[in-house]
Amino acid sequence: MNESHLRFVVVVLAALSLLSCSRREPASRQSGTREIIVAAASDLAPAFEELGQQFEQETGTKVTFSFGSTGMLAKQIENGAPIDLFAAANVEFINQLERQGLILSETKALYARGRITIWTRADSAVKIERIEDLARTEVARVAIANPEHAPYGKAAREALESSGLWKAVEPKLVFGENVRQTMQYAETGNADAAITALALSVRSNGRWTLIPEELHKPLDQALAVIKGARLEQEARRFAEFINSEQGRYKMRKYGFILPGEATAR
């Protein structure tokens, strides 16, 4: 074998080695530790992180989360991302995956009806008491999640349109990739106010005003186990845990209510 052929073989072997590494499972799965991967809407982060810790303590199964905008997470699942359970901020995204045969239909379940708020920093000079206040001149920038792929951003746009405020507020809008980033804009002073999730507002240090739910379509939030999940039974158990008596207690604490449940503040 001449030198050029040898270099070629070395390059091919190196490329195959890299490809093999990229396809390896997470270290915890390689070592035998049970670990489920849960893709979840950004507004769920505080509640789900607490639920995940409790679930691991009780079952020994580790829960690793991938938080983001529901639309972006759904695209990742469509493209074959190794997700075991998907918790969406709008049931329509679960229905869409069901139509494509990507979820286990019998695991589809409603876990909350989301609400939106107007959030400002506690030290802000801007006082917001109702949605119409967003049109005032002293409110220069208003953050909302991108309505093209974030359900909470879509609800924010619907509320502004229903209130007849869209044209007045649209020039002030700053778009976040997801509802958590939207709130961060207001927290850091890059926006005077943010239309965000009740679940993020109730555990924050800021001031917030609940937007009337009749101003937007219901934010029915649902989850489902992904077809072909590597740890299907564990994913099913975590889905059931979210809607168990223990799970519902924590979900309500973070503002995630089901129809008929009272909003906690």
Salt bridges, closest charged atoms under 4 A:
GLU3 OE2 - ARG7 NH1 3.09
GLU25 OE2 - ARG230 NE 3.99
GLU50 OE2 - LYS250 NZ 2.76
GLU50 OE2 - LYS253 NZ 2.85
GLU78 OE1 - LYS75 NZ 3.77
ASP84 OD2 - ARG29 NH2 2.48
GLU92 OE2 - ARG99 NH2 2.62
GLU98 OE1 - LYS108 NZ 2.76
GLU106 OE2 - ARG236 NH2 2.55
ASP123 OD2 - ARG121 NH2 2.91
GLU132 OE1 - ARG130 NH1 3.66
ASP133 OD1 - ARG136 NH1 3.24
GLU138 OE2 - ARG136 NE 2.59
GLU148 OE2 - ARG157 NH1 3.66
GLU177 OE1 - HIS149 NE2 3.47
ASP220 OD1 - ARG113 NE 2.65
GLU232 OE2 - ARG236 NE 2.90
GLU234 OE2 - ARG237 NH2 3.78
GLU261 OE1 - ARG248 NH2 2.80
GLU261 OE2 - ARG252 NH1 3.26
